[in-house]
Amino acid sequence: MAPTFSLLSLSLLFFLLLLSPLPSSSQLPPTLNSAKTQFQRLIRGFNLSPKHDVNTGRPGGQSPAVGPAMVEWPLKLPVYGDSGNSIQDLGHHAGYYRLPHTKDARMFYFFFESRVRKSDPVVIWLTGGPGCSSELALFYENGPFQIANNLSLIWNDFGWDQASNLVYVDQPTGTGFSYSSDDNDIRHDEDGVSNDLYDFLQAFFKQHPQYAKNDFYITGESYAGHYIPAFATRVQKGNKGKEGIFVNLKGIAIGNGFTDPEIQYKAYPDFALDMKLINQSDYNSVNELVPPCEQATKICAANGGDSCISAYATCNSIFNEILAITGNINYYDIRKPCEGSLCYDFSNLETLLNQKSVRTALGVGDIEFVSCSSTVYQAMQMDLMRNLEVGIPALLEDQIKVLIYAGEYDLICNWLGNSQWVHAMAWSGQKNFTATPTVPFVVDGAEKGQLKSHGPLNFLKVHDAGHLVPMDQPKASLEMLKRWTQGKLSENESEGRLGLL
């Protein structure tokens, strides 16, 4: 069995930045340079040291515009373990896609064919935040292999490629190995990001037509609570408009996501009190900050622009006040202590992926790995306080399955805030979902969570997990994926399954 690593996903770094102290709205400078400086300082503080603010690709300027739009090659990485399979045997690939509607953008991706059946669904995993890449989720959470302390790769016994044909992309452009030499290619909102992802998906199924009819699922965590609803909505628009290859979208899954800022910020005081992080007196004080946050998010929704930066600062004061009370707490998993200023160490990933031999094996040549891009983060700031829940009801009405899951010990995108926005969401099944009892989620005879389901909507609170459910509960998260994609998450089955709702 692969060991569990106490390493925070790069997707989480975004939320460290999102909820780190900022000036009040009245103190915000006229430019965003201070945010960029803060981003860079926080990266260094967490032992990340990307050499560049954004990935611009090969030295010397633009990439050739000639040649096929998508170029893919087999992965050639040594993996150790007793699986009996080589990485080449399992059909693992990497590639670049030249994004249309850009000057020079190339999106880098990994594709891992299922270890079990090629008929398994195609599952795409989206990274957690604007500015950070997807590779850490791949190598330390639910990918086919993980990075050991000595920088070797070992097989992950609970990789999601055991139940799906798994795709990871570095997005938005400028993160990870995705790059452009032109600043105009940097995205600023969900429309730009989701259009790029849709274009990539069309090219991917053209490249792999044998998978085009497989069930398709969009998954991810953290800030993917923004990306996923927007991308799914774009897929549905393309399907209904017959824009290209029909994408057999069956569902979306968001883990410890950031989706509805107004409701989720309001939940911080309640979660902190319930978990005994603060006392009643503290709660009363912190709760006074909630009404200004609610008002600020409404102004952001109406006006956009700078009002959304002000809303971010106003709502952030709720979280910052809780941290001022709790002190040195690991807010991605309140069970785990931090050592000094560092709660996690990201350095192994950068060390591995920036080795020349590894870059050669990945097929990226001289292109350097940019773990997190301050330029991309800065560009996406107007998007932070948008409410992306608004797109989900239409997906439910189209019978697209929606799974919202959350580890119970995460503070920053806590299960309570996620549960509250799910329950508040207006759709035709809202009353029945609210009235449905919660039942145990059982794996190998042990309760691993609490599930609530009605129709296409599922909410799962995962026990003994923080923000990174696939890392903290690898077996349970793989079982969750299997049952959900097979339509068995809420069925009455044999031992190890759930009770009847």
C-alpha positions in Angstrom: 0.0 0.0 0.0 1.3 3.5 -0.8 2.1 5.6 2.2 0.0 8.6 3.2 1.8 11.9 2.7 1.3 14.9 4.9 1.8 17.3 2.0 -0.8 20.0 1.1 -2.1 20.0 -2.5 -1.1 23.0 -4.6 -4.8 23.5 -5.0 -4.9 24.5 -1.4 -2.3 27.2 -1.7 -4.9 29.3 -3.5 -7.1 29.3 -0.4 -4.2 30.2 1.8 -3.8 33.2 -0.4 -7.5 33.8 -0.7 -8.1 33.9 3.1 -4.8 35.4 4.2 -5.0 38.9 5.8 -5.5 41.8 3.5 -6.1 45.4 4.2 -9.7 46.6 4.7 -11.5 47.8 1.5 -10.9 51.4 2.5 -7.1 50.7 2.6 -6.8 48.8 -0.7 -4.2 50.4 -3.0 -5.3 51.5 -6.5 -3.3 48.7 -8.1 -3.0 45.0 -7.3 0.8 45.0 -6.9 0.5 44.4 -3.2 -1.5 41.3 -3.8 1.1 40.0 -6.2 3.9 40.7 -3.6 1.9 38.9 -0.9 1.4 35.9 -3.2 5.1 35.6 -3.8 5.9 36.0 -0.1 3.5 33.2 0.8 4.8 30.9 -1.8 8.3 31.3 -0.4 7.0 30.8 3.1 5.6 27.4 2.1 8.8 26.3 0.6 7.7 26.9 -3.0 10.1 28.8 -5.1 9.0 29.0 -8.8 11.6 30.8 -10.9 9.0 32.7 -12.9 5.8 34.7 -12.3 4.1 32.9 -15.1 5.0 30.1 -17.5 6.0 31.7 -20.9 7.3 28.4 -22.4 10.5 28.1 -24.3 13.2 30.8 -24.1 13.2 33.1 -27.0 9.5 33.8 -27.7 6.6 32.2 -29.5 6.1 28.5 -30.2 5.7 27.4 -33.8 2.1 27.8 -35.0 2.4 24.9 -37.5 1.7 21.3 -36.9 -1.2 19.5 -35.3 -3.2 21.3 -32.6 -2.8 18.3 -30.2 0.5 16.5 -29.8 0.6 13.5 -27.4 3.3 11.0 -26.4 3.6 8.0 -24.1 5.0 8.8 -20.6 8.4 7.5 -19.9 8.8 7.7 -16.1 10.3 4.9 -13.9 7.7 3.7 -11.3 8.6 1.3 -8.5 6.4 -1.2 -6.8 4.9 -4.7 -7.1 2.0 -4.0 -9.3 3.5 -6.0 -12.1 2.7 -3.3 -14.7 5.0 -0.9 -16.3 3.8 2.7 -16.9 4.0 2.0 -20.7 1.8 -1.1 -20.4 -1.0 0.9 -18.8 -1.3 3.5 -21.6 -0.2 6.7 -19.7 0.3 9.8 -21.8 1.2 13.4 -21.7 0.6 16.1 -24.3 0.1 19.7 -25.4 -2.9 21.3 -26.9 -2.6 24.5 -28.8 -5.6 26.5 -27.6 -7.6 28.3 -30.2 -8.8 31.9 -29.6 -5.3 32.6 -28.1 -2.1 34.1 -29.4 0.3 31.4 -28.3 -1.2 29.3 -25.5 -0.5 25.6 -25.0 -2.3 23.5 -22.4 -0.4 20.7 -20.9 -2.2 17.5 -19.8 -1.8 14.0 -18.5 -4.0 11.1 -19.6 -4.1 7.8 -17.7 -6.1 5.0 -19.2 -8.0 2.9 -16.7 -6.1 0.0 -15.1 -9.3 -2.0 -15.2 -11.6 -1.4 -18.2 -11.3 0.9 -21.1 -15.1 1.2 -20.9 -14.7 2.9 -17.5 -15.8 6.6 -17.5 -13.6 9.4 -18.5 -12.9 11.6 -15.4 -11.2 15.0 -15.6 -9.7 16.4 -12.4 -9.4 20.2 -12.1 -6.8 21.9 -9.9 -7.9 23.9 -6.9 -7.0 27.5 -7.6 -6.1 30.2 -10.1 -2.4 30.3 -10.2 -1.5 26.8 -9.1 -1.0 23.6 -11.1 -2.6 20.2 -11.0 0.5 18.0 -10.6 0.4 17.8 -6.8 -3.1 16.4 -6.8 -1.9 14.0 -9.4 1.3 12.9 -7.6 0.0 13.0 -4.0 -3.7 12.5 -4.0 -5.6 10.4 -6.5 -3.2 9.8 -9.4 -1.7 6.5 -10.4 1.5 7.0 -8.5 2.9 9.2 -5.8 6.2 10.8 -4.9 8.2 9.2 -2.1 10.5 11.1 0.1 13.6 10.0 -2.0 11.9 11.5 -5.1 11.1 8.1 -6.6 7.6 7.3 -7.9 5.6 4.5 -6.4 2.2 3.0 -7.4 -0.8 4.4 -5.6 -3.0 1.5 -4.6 -6.1 3.8 -4.6 -5.5 5.9 -7.7 -8.7 6.9 -9.4 -7.4 5.3 -12.6 -8.6 2.1 -11.0 -12.1 3.2 -11.7 -11.8 5.7 -14.6 -9.8 6.9 -17.5 -8.2 9.9 -15.8 -7.3 13.3 -17.2 -5.4 16.2 -15.5 -4.8 19.6 -17.1 -2.7 22.5 -16.1 -5.1 25.4 -16.2 -5.5 28.4 -16.4 -2.7 29.0 -19.0 0.5 30.0 -17.3 0.4 27.4 -14.5 2.3 24.1 -14.3 3.7 23.3 -17.8 0.9 25.2 -19.6 2.3 28.3 -21.1 2.0 31.3 -23.5 4.5 34.0 -24.5 1.6 36.5 -24.9 0.1 38.3 -21.8 -3.2 38.5 -23.7 -3.7 34.8 -23.2 -4.0 35.0 -19.4 -7.5 34.4 -18.4 -9.5 36.6 -16.0 -12.8 34.8 -15.4 -14.7 31.5 -15.6 -15.8 32.2 -19.2 -12.3 32.2 -20.4 -11.3 29.2 -18.4 -14.3 27.1 -19.3 -14.1 27.9 -23.0 -10.4 26.8 -23.0 -11.4 23.6 -21.2 -14.2 22.9 -23.6 -11.9 23.4 -26.6 -9.4 21.0 -25.0 -12.1 18.4 -24.4 -13.3 18.5 -28.0 -9.7 18.0 -29.2 -9.1 15.3 -26.6 -12.1 13.2 -27.8 -11.0 13.8 -31.4 -7.6 12.4 -30.5 -9.2 9.5 -28.6 -12.5 8.7 -30.4 -12.7 5.3 -28.7 -13.5 7.2 -25.4 -16.0 9.8 -26.8 -19.0 7.7 -26.0 -17.9 6.8 -22.4 -19.6 8.5 -19.5 -17.8 11.7 -18.7 -17.4 13.3 -15.2 -15.9 16.6 -14.1 -14.2 16.4 -10.6 -11.9 18.6 -8.5 -11.5 20.3 -5.1 -11.2 23.7 -3.5 -11.4 26.5 -6.0 -12.6 23.9 -8.5 -15.9 24.7 -6.8 -15.8 27.7 -9.2 -14.3 25.9 -12.2 -16.5 22.9 -12.3 -20.0 24.4 -12.5 -18.8 26.8 -15.2 -17.1 24.1 -17.2 -20.2 21.8 -16.9 -22.5 24.6 -18.0 -20.2 25.2 -21.0 -20.3 21.5 -21.9 -24.1 21.4 -21.8 -24.2 24.6 -23.9 -22.0 22.9 -26.5 -24.1 19.7 -26.5 -27.4 21.5 -26.9 -26.0 23.7 -29.6 -24.4 20.8 -31.4 -21.1 22.7 -31.5 -18.9 19.6 -32.0 -18.4 16.1 -30.6 -21.2 15.3 -28.1 -19.8 15.0 -24.6 -21.6 12.3 -22.6 -21.6 14.4 -19.4 -23.1 12.4 -16.5 -22.0 14.2 -13.4 -19.8 16.7 -11.5 -18.1 16.2 -8.1 -16.7 19.0 -5.9 -14.6 18.2 -2.9 -14.3 20.7 -0.1 -15.2 23.4 -2.7 -15.5 27.1 -2.7 -18.7 27.7 -4.6 -21.1 30.2 -2.9 -18.9 32.8 -1.0 -21.8 34.5 0.9 -23.1 31.3 2.5 -19.7 29.7 3.1 -18.2 32.8 4.8 -21.3 33.0 7.0 -20.6 29.4 8.1 -17.2 30.1 9.6 -18.4 31.2 13.0 -20.8 28.3 13.4 -18.2 25.7 12.3 -15.6 27.2 14.6 -18.0 27.1 17.6 -19.2 23.6 16.8 -15.6 22.3 16.7 -14.7 24.2 19.9 -12.2 26.4 18.2 -13.8 29.4 19.7 -16.1 30.0 22.7 -19.5 31.6 22.8 -18.2 35.0 23.6 -15.8 34.8 20.6 -18.6 33.6 18.4 -20.8 36.6 19.3 -18.0 39.0 18.4 -17.0 37.2 15.1 -20.7 37.0 14.1 -21.0 40.7 14.0 -18.7 40.7 10.9 -21.2 38.5 8.9 -23.8 41.2 7.9 -21.2 43.5 6.3 -19.9 40.4 4.4 -23.4 39.6 3.1 -23.9 43.2 2.0 -20.5 43.3 0.3 -21.1 40.1 -1.7 -24.5 41.4 -2.9 -22.8 44.6 -4.2 -20.1 42.4 -5.9 -22.8 40.4 -7.6 -24.5 43.5 -8.8 -21.6 45.6 -9.8 -18.5 43.4 -10.2 -15.1 45.0 -10.6 -13.5 46.6 -7.6 -16.5 45.9 -5.5 -15.6 42.2 -5.6 -12.1 43.0 -4.3 -13.7 45.0 -1.4 -16.1 42.1 -0.8 -13.1 39.7 -0.5 -11.4 41.9 2.1 -14.6 42.5 4.0 -15.6 38.8 4.2 -12.0 37.8 4.9 -12.2 39.6 8.2 -14.4 36.8 9.5 -11.8 34.1 8.8 -9.0 36.3 10.0 -10.7 37.0 13.3 -11.1 33.3 13.9 -7.4 32.7 13.2 -6.5 35.5 15.6 -8.3 33.6 18.3 -7.2 30.1 17.5 -3.5 31.0 16.8 -1.2 28.5 15.1 -3.9 26.2 13.6 -3.7 24.1 10.5 -7.0 25.3 8.9 -6.9 22.7 6.2 -7.1 20.0 8.9 -7.7 21.2 12.4 -6.4 17.9 13.8 -2.9 18.4 12.5 -0.4 20.9 14.1 1.9 23.2 12.3 5.6 23.4 12.9 6.5 27.0 13.2 5.2 28.9 10.2 5.1 25.8 8.0 2.2 23.4 8.0 3.2 21.6 4.8 6.3 21.3 2.6 5.8 21.4 -1.2 9.4 21.3 -2.3 9.6 17.7 -3.5 7.3 18.3 -6.4 9.3 21.3 -7.7 12.5 19.5 -7.2 11.3 16.4 -9.1 9.6 18.1 -12.0 12.3 20.6 -12.7 15.0 18.0 -13.1 16.2 17.9 -16.7 15.8 14.2 -16.9 12.2 14.3 -15.7 11.3 17.1 -18.0 12.8 15.1 -20.9 10.8 12.0 -19.8 7.6 14.1 -19.6 8.3 15.4 -23.1 8.3 19.1 -22.2 12.0 19.7 -23.0 13.3 23.0 -21.7 10.0 24.3 -20.4 10.3 24.8 -16.7 7.6 23.8 -14.2 5.8 26.8 -12.6 4.1 25.4 -9.5 2.1 28.6 -8.9 1.8 31.7 -11.0 1.4 35.1 -9.3 0.4 36.6 -12.6 -2.5 34.2 -13.1 -3.6 34.6 -9.5 -3.6 38.3 -9.9 -5.6 38.2 -13.2 -8.3 36.0 -11.6 -9.0 38.2 -8.6 -12.3 39.6 -9.9 -13.5 36.0 -10.0 -13.0 35.1 -6.4 -16.3 36.3 -4.9 -18.6 35.2 -7.7 -21.3 32.7 -6.7 -21.0 29.7 -9.0 -23.9 27.8 -7.3 -26.3 29.6 -9.6 -25.3 27.3 -12.5 -25.9 24.0 -10.7 -29.7 23.9 -10.6 -29.9 23.7 -14.4 -27.5 20.8 -14.4 -29.7 19.0 -11.9 -32.8 19.6 -14.0 -30.9 18.0 -16.9 -30.4 15.0 -14.6 -26.6 15.6 -14.4 -25.5 14.0 -11.2 -24.0 16.3 -8.6 -21.8 15.1 -5.7 -20.6 17.6 -3.1 -18.3 16.0 -0.6 -16.2 17.4 2.2 -13.8 16.2 4.9 -15.1 17.0 8.4 -11.9 18.5 9.8 -11.3 21.2 7.1 -12.0 24.7 8.3 -11.2 26.7 5.2 -13.8 25.1 3.0 -15.7 23.3 5.7 -18.4 20.8 5.4 -21.0 23.0 7.2 -20.7 25.8 4.7 -20.9 23.4 1.8 -23.9 21.7 3.3 -25.7 25.0 3.8 -25.3 26.2 0.3 -26.4 22.7 -1.0 -29.5 22.8 1.1 -30.3 26.5 0.2 -30.0 25.8 -3.5 -33.4 26.2 -5.3 -34.3 23.4 -7.7 -37.3 21.1 -8.3 -36.0 18.5 -5.8 -35.0 20.9 -3.0 -37.9 20.1 -0.6 -37.4 16.3 -1.0 -33.6 16.6 -0.6 -34.0 18.6 2.6 -36.5 16.1 4.0 -34.3 13.1 3.1 -32.6 11.4 6.1 -28.8 11.2 6.4 -27.4 7.7 6.3 -24.0 6.1 6.9 -21.5 5.8 4.1 -19.9 2.4 4.8 -16.7 0.9 3.4 -15.5 -2.5 4.5 -17.9 -2.6 7.3 -16.8 0.8 8.8 -18.6 4.1 8.7 -16.6 6.5 6.6 -19.1 9.3 6.3 -22.6 10.5 6.3 -24.6 10.7 3.0 -27.7 12.6 2.0 -29.2 11.9 -1.5 -32.3 12.7 -3.5 -32.5 12.3 -7.3 -29.2 13.5 -8.9 -28.0 15.4 -5.8 -25.7 13.9 -3.2 -23.9 15.4 -0.2 -21.3 13.4 1.6 -19.6 14.4 4.8 -16.4 12.4 5.0 -15.1 11.2 8.4 -11.4 11.5 9.5 -10.5 13.8 6.6 -9.5 17.4 6.1 -9.4 19.4 2.9 -7.7 16.7 1.0 -10.1 13.8 1.1 -8.3 11.6 -1.4 -5.1 11.9 0.6 -6.7 11.4 4.0 -9.1 8.7 3.0 -7.7 7.2 -0.2 -9.7 3.9 0.0 -13.0 5.5 0.9 -12.6 8.2 -1.8 -11.9 5.6 -4.5 -15.0 3.7 -3.3 -17.0 6.9 -3.4 -15.9 7.5 -7.0 -16.7 3.9 -8.0 -20.2 3.9 -6.5 -21.1 7.3 -7.7 -20.1 6.8 -11.3 -21.8 3.4 -11.3 -25.1 4.9 -9.9 -24.7 2.9 -6.6 -23.8 5.6 -4.1 -27.2 5.5 -2.4 -28.4 2.0 -3.2 -29.1 -0.8 -0.7 -26.4 -3.3 -1.4 -24.3 -6.0 0.3 -21.7 -5.6 3.0 -19.7 -2.5 2.5 -22.5 -0.6 0.7 -24.9 2.0 2.0 -28.2 1.4 3.8 -31.4 2.2 1.9 -32.3 5.9 2.0 
